[in-house]
Amino acid sequence: MIDYSEIIFRLVSAVLVGCAIGLDRNLHGKPTGIKTLGLVALGASLVTMASMDFAFSHGAYDSAAVSRTIQGIITGIGFLGAGVIIHDHTTEKVRGLTTAASIWVTAALGIVCGMGSWQIAGVAAVIVLLLFVLGRPLERMLHRQWLSKTDEERADISGHEE
């Protein structure tokens, strides 16, 4: 018997996690946002549950099928993430890596929500959001400290001359 309330709960939870990550990306003007990452998490959750035949008790589904499904999701999401990575040949800078990583981790969170592993999903979502909030200022501070050093100091730290 299919437990539709559990299915709805898992899908909505995945969407909420995806939307929370997407909100940060959207607020910082990145190409993915609430809708995109909400859909990524929803799709990953739905496909994961489908591979479980919507049977949530342990042993009621083929764990090998779930494993293959997870592998497929992660591979497929890699193509979506690759679409946001841009290499600017004039400046030799690569952009979009954090956005691609956010798509990947959002899919992983969708998988975990689909499996019903709530503590893991909660902890991972908090870590992702902390990385977005704290990572940016930390990177700026470290970058300023690095640039304030002379070329000789940087060469000493990195162990070779530039």
Secondary structure in CASP SS format (residue, H / E / C, confidence):
PFRMAT SS
TARGET T0000
AUTHOR 0000-0000-0000
METHOD secondary structure of the structure
MODEL  1
M C 1.00
I C 1.00
D C 1.00
Y H 1.00
S H 1.00
E H 1.00
I H 1.00
I H 1.00
F H 1.00
R H 1.00
L H 1.00
V H 1.00
S H 1.00
A H 1.00
V H 1.00
L H 1.00
V H 1.00
G H 1.00
C H 1.00
A H 1.00
I H 1.00
G H 1.00
L H 1.00
D H 1.00
R H 1.00
N H 1.00
L H 1.00
H C 1.00
G C 1.00
K C 1.00
P C 1.00
T C 1.00
G C 1.00
I H 1.00
K H 1.00
T H 1.00
L H 1.00
G H 1.00
L H 1.00
V H 1.00
A H 1.00
L H 1.00
G H 1.00
A H 1.00
S H 1.00
L H 1.00
V H 1.00
T H 1.00
M H 1.00
A H 1.00
S H 1.00
M C 1.00
D C 1.00
F C 1.00
A C 1.00
F C 1.00
S C 1.00
H C 1.00
G C 1.00
A C 1.00
Y C 1.00
D C 1.00
S H 1.00
A H 1.00
A H 1.00
V H 1.00
S H 1.00
R H 1.00
T H 1.00
I H 1.00
Q H 1.00
G H 1.00
I H 1.00
I H 1.00
T H 1.00
G H 1.00
I H 1.00
G H 1.00
F H 1.00
L H 1.00
G H 1.00
A H 1.00
G C 1.00
V C 1.00
I C 1.00
I E 1.00
H E 1.00
D E 1.00
H C 1.00
T C 1.00
T C 1.00
E C 1.00
K E 1.00
V E 1.00
R E 1.00
G C 1.00
L H 1.00
T H 1.00
T H 1.00
A H 1.00
A H 1.00
S H 1.00
I H 1.00
W H 1.00
V H 1.00
T H 1.00
A H 1.00
A H 1.00
L H 1.00
G H 1.00
I H 1.00
V H 1.00
C H 1.00
G H 1.00
M H 1.00
G C 1.00
S C 1.00
W H 1.00
Q H 1.00
I H 1.00
A H 1.00
G H 1.00
V H 1.00
A H 1.00
A H 1.00
V H 1.00
I H 1.00
V H 1.00
L H 1.00
L H 1.00
L H 1.00
F H 1.00
V H 1.00
L H 1.00
G H 1.00
R H 1.00
P H 1.00
L H 1.00
E H 1.00
R H 1.00
M H 1.00
L H 1.00
H H 1.00
R H 1.00
Q H 1.00
W H 1.00
L H 1.00
S C 1.00
K C 1.00
T C 1.00
D H 1.00
E H 1.00
E H 1.00
R H 1.00
A H 1.00
D H 1.00
I H 1.00
S H 1.00
G C 1.00
H C 1.00
E C 1.00
E C 1.00
END
